[in-house]
């Protein structure tokens, strides 16, 4: 069974972009969720190796979802990278307080995203252009 990456965003465009990048540069299975509530459920059910999650989403934002995931024994050690347009210092600080491992601002730079993904998953870097 291939390891999984959970991508979470309410934007279909962002989900497709991240999925295309991941499928181009990794062999991991991609699982998707559209909001924080779906993300927590999917993470518990799918046991991903890594989570890429937006912050501003309906029903449960990324900060709350991150905190909830960190309360779950099964998810406590899964790396979470928040991928969001909210790059203000107070949001970055809130992200790390919520339990994320890293914080990446949109628009997504493919090279930067893949360096983070590969670093957390221990995969040798392939060039992302």
Number of C-alpha atoms within 10 A of each C-alpha: 5 9 14 18 23 23 29 29 27 17 13 12 10 18 20 14 13 21 18 13 16 21 12 12 16 17 11 18 16 20 18 21 19 19 23 28 19 16 26 22 14 18 26 15 10 14 17 21 20 23 27 26 32 30 24 18 18 13 13 17 17 28 24 18 24 28 18 17 25 18 12 13 9 13 20 15 14 18 19 27 25 27 26 21 15 17 14 10 9 9 16 19 13 13 23 18 13 18 23 25 16 16 21 21 16 12 10 15 12 16 15 12 20 22 17 16 23 16 12 17 14 9 12 10 15 13 10 15 8
